[in-house]
Amino acid sequence: MSSHREKAIRGVSWSFIDNIGNKFLQFLVGIVMARLLSPHEYGVLGMVTVFVTFSHIFLDSGFSQSLVVRQDCKQEEFSTIFFFNLAMGVTLYGIFFVSAPLIASFFEVSEIVGLVRVYGIVLIINALSLVQRIQFAKLIDFKTQAFITLTSTVLSSALGLYLAWTGHGIWSLVIRMVVESAINTVLYWIFGNFRLLWVFDVKAFREMFAFGYKMLLSGLIDRGYDELYKVVIGKFFRIEDLGFYQRASQFSEIPSAGFTSIVQRVSAPLLAQMPQEKLKYAYSRLIKIITLVVFALMAGMAACAESLVAVLLGPKWAEVVPFLQLLCLATILYPLHALNLEIIWVRGFSGLFLRLEIIKKLIALPVILAGIFFGIHAMLWGMVGASVVAYFVNSFYSGKFVDYPVSEQLRDLAPNILVVSTMAGLVWLIGLAPFGAQLLLLLQVAGGVTVVVGLSELFKLEAYLEMKSILLTKMRARGTTP
């Protein structure tokens, strides 16, 4: 097995445990808390987090990507970025502390003043550990990160559940997130290898900023566009509608962004170091595997959304079903967006990355206006269309760098799409049966898994066989197979 493949498999394995393990725990905790809390409280949470979440882009300012693609980083360079991150975190928190009443006035919800001021502290807390996260990523050490992430999630979730159970409402959500960030940061300092030097290398800062500022602007455009949906919903519609959107978004992000980030955390440093002639082969295998997994999960979730919501969240969340179905369709192409863009920035073309973000958001801006004038569902359908357009824009340019045009990508993905479409149709048909929600969900999940595995075996689907080979290799290495 090649060194690149060994690193990738080992990294993905621990990245999977770190990312999906954490998201699964958060998912379970979210289900319990959703039963204890109301859509209204989740809507208020969306108002509290929208601007702080957007500000995290300023916190990093593109330096993470700069350090990932930069070879042989020195401690002086890490220390330089640490001081910048910390200064930015303190500045941003000060801005939020002062502007909290303005945010409350904008949404016309006075209770969020104190919530914003408390939740905003995560900007300073997270600034203290950004460098350590980058170092672990460059080393492809996700085993330690998995321990840190899962530990902080378990401890903070236990506190959040206790607070929700004892009637603290939305404060249970906010305090849980702040405590999770604090535990994360403390553990990164304990287990990381970062040696803080009291230096600020102006020359290195300028070099990294020359690359990073374009990534910063790209991130601001991309994240700003995503968060703008929440702003529009919170301003022009019911608070409960924002709660439904927030909850549906959390469900849909687990398979789409979750699985994609697992792969990206490993693939980014490897692709950055990989010779040009090997890029196409590695990249084509990458998208075949990740799309089979994500497409199946997203299409399956959309098909069984009604029974899934009924079983996990209960009747008070019934209105979330169409939100979830449309968001699954809107984000099903997320891995293709992310991986096509990754090819561009890991090869150092941050300027093109920025231009693409501007073009795509200008094309998709009418989607926001559709939401204001025609309703939330029209906006969600617009997100689906914008996602399709964005894929063609991204893949057109990335295909040039690896000689992998859109037509060839689609041809390679056609078997995955056929298998997943067949599965989703069957799962939807099962959902029409006159059974209880619990039995329906069980039958839908079992039927979906059976169809995907069965058809993949029957047609010798390349992505499936690759994943099966990796799994069997790992099992043999551990002595679990003869």
Steps between C-alpha positions, in 0.01 A plus 500: 500500500644841403594750768236746373231230515610388847492857630163560338339184640641555849406868494149439369442228761577730791343800330184290465501421872570864585249661267217251472537380858467858616212579265320181598529589868380853425220349295383280788526785748315726257214252477458494878530878530253553215245302702573713809506833314277659236542618138472856636808454718697351210392798290638740761822294504529554125481875555767483769747291301460644150735798534751328730523203264564737210773677700700180536614558141672823614651311791701272273534746209615230258816418693398138558513433126824698474667286765365176353650564155819660642789256521721468811321750724706632790391567856551872436237485226254309719555750782442790262163360395413421863540864604304618199215257574489604865494872418225440246297293749516770769410772248204308361366420846522868594298591190231243584482604864433861400269422207285236676212748556505589128475130406209459741330806352549369144325172580260671744583243771636671813605180678792436265715786639639295786511184288715665231739641761549159659520295181741750343768389748560196276682734259777555756498140618529354150773749405720341766501158329487568125876456454502167684222372273704594193807321634303180559352527150843538338621194689181313399463415871126461540526239775582765760243736355235228523570459872487876557181551302309208647605585855386861471173394334414244768573733793331807354197299383450355845492852641266622224255217554496563874430870447224426246345241733500749792319766296774737386363511143717658234778568751562126510589513128724807524687391813557154352668649191720735704610221735573268206731760345676558832566129561619462142751781537636376833554150359672634186748684720559188708554257210635734231863562412465873455783697662394861533778743416465869579566604141302641211666432166375784280657357184340156544169665590502698175586192294219296654254788482572543128348153454265500796312824444347359183389194693364736767293693248380173346401373842318823584301480178418131540418506872327835473272361231418195715433706812293751302230237466466495880496878517221521241294227668551652847408849378210435263340180632402335826768420758368141484581490127861583578492221758375254237765615254770479768400146599469378139838651418663316790351170379608548138852617586593174675531291183588780256746730673590236761625227269657749261701671773627159614655446159613860452693516824714217367494570127596871516854454640555190283379662177710807576813280500399264218672520157283647223498177296334306784228751577234385256515135608489586870228760453270282287514218756433751774180641353365157402528375857376808682205556266375143533490536879359852514252463213357185659467659845350825375254342256402241759442769765281702264295191408432398861485853649140469622551182704845616613367825647200326658718244678793719604349843567130444563181670374590858599774490233277368215539825302874434466441219243485712178795707629704184545407352162588814306822561693607141427455569128675838529807355678529161329762644262703649785786246475544580131508875573751459779734258322500693172588818689762317703692414185517871420621634836745220589681573175536863607237670279327698773421784257295270278335355811385850595373585151294181489336579833403847378356367172297224670354726765399764247319230304333366815409835660147496350434194717505723810259744338271209407480415868395852597230533233380142440558320829746265664424197282565702184834601650590138577414391146720784380784358711464170316534671162789718618684190620480340155629816332785527752612143425545571130688824572738334750565183301563688174804677644630225729479254210756705312758458777479121508380431144169374636219686318136517611386246240748242627408567862131447426575182305695363798222598740213359289511150662486656847206720399310206351541282810408782738195606296369143501550478874325833568200398290460174692535672838232754402264222387547315831402822675154480342420179687232530775733420790605690809788746475749280687440191287501711183837655587648158578376357168619805306851489646531124451365521146730789409814328626405174329445669163825699508716204607319254272520715186860597575596133523297408193648770276847489660484870582855633512452731799330226701770244421770751599337563837447126551867432420618764748272364772611139446865606498456678832320200649771257386766728641327478837467125473122496491474306176661166414 
